Amino acid sequence: MYALFADSAYAGEEIETYILETCDCEDFIQLRPYRNRPLNEEDKQTNKLRSRIRCRVEHVFGRLEHMGANNVRGIGLKRAAAQIGLANLVY
């Protein structure tokens, strides 16, 4: 079983059902407040727990982007794979 940690931009019935049926995963999408309907304390705690897990993953990608791993300069898949692999090792 997989887990889907996503931003509140993916919070919608149509999107949720499509994603959850396609990838057969558990829903950990951030809850979103709406106008004149703020989140209650239980939902805030749920979002806090979900964001603790998401931030650990997103910080890795942010650091790799900061190191320049999102720009691959070279010709060929083998060279690009080697460059990305080296960037991962450096991290």
C-alpha positions in Angstrom: 0.0 0.0 0.0 1.3 3.4 -1.0 0.7 6.8 0.7 0.0 10.0 -1.2 1.2 13.1 0.5 0.1 16.1 -1.5 -0.6 19.8 -1.3 -4.1 21.2 -0.7 -4.2 22.1 -4.4 -5.0 18.4 -5.1 -7.9 18.5 -2.6 -11.0 17.9 -4.7 -13.4 15.0 -5.1 -12.7 14.5 -8.8 -8.9 14.6 -8.4 -8.9 12.6 -5.2 -11.0 9.7 -6.6 -8.9 9.7 -9.8 -5.5 9.6 -8.0 -6.6 7.2 -5.3 -8.1 4.7 -7.8 -5.2 5.0 -10.2 -2.3 4.5 -7.8 -4.2 2.5 -5.1 -2.8 4.5 -2.3 -3.9 5.9 1.1 -5.0 9.6 1.2 -2.8 12.0 3.1 -3.7 15.2 1.1 -3.5 18.4 3.2 -6.9 19.7 4.3 -7.9 23.1 3.0 -9.9 25.8 4.8 -12.6 27.6 2.7 -14.1 31.0 3.0 -16.3 31.3 6.1 -15.3 27.8 7.1 -11.9 27.6 8.8 -10.3 24.4 9.9 -11.2 23.1 13.3 -8.5 22.0 15.8 -8.7 18.4 14.8 -8.0 19.2 11.1 -5.2 21.5 12.1 -3.5 18.7 14.0 -4.0 16.4 11.1 -2.4 18.9 8.7 0.5 19.4 11.2 1.2 15.6 11.3 1.1 15.3 7.5 3.3 18.4 7.0 6.0 16.9 9.3 6.4 14.0 7.0 6.1 16.1 3.8 8.7 18.6 4.8 11.4 15.9 5.4 10.9 14.8 1.8 10.6 18.2 0.2 13.7 19.5 1.9 15.8 16.9 0.1 14.5 18.0 -3.3 14.9 21.7 -2.3 18.6 21.1 -1.3 19.3 19.2 -4.5 17.8 22.0 -6.6 19.9 24.5 -4.6 23.0 22.5 -5.5 22.1 22.8 -9.2 20.9 19.2 -9.7 17.9 20.4 -11.7 20.2 21.6 -14.5 21.7 18.7 -16.4 24.2 19.7 -19.0 25.5 17.0 -21.2 24.7 14.8 -24.2 23.3 11.4 -23.6 21.2 9.6 -21.0 24.2 7.8 -19.5 26.0 11.1 -18.8 22.9 12.7 -17.4 22.3 9.6 -15.2 25.9 9.8 -13.9 25.6 13.5 -13.2 22.4 13.0 -11.2 23.8 10.0 -9.4 26.9 12.0 -8.4 24.7 14.9 -7.2 22.7 12.4 -5.0 25.9 11.0 -3.6 27.2 14.5 -2.7 23.9 15.2 -0.9 
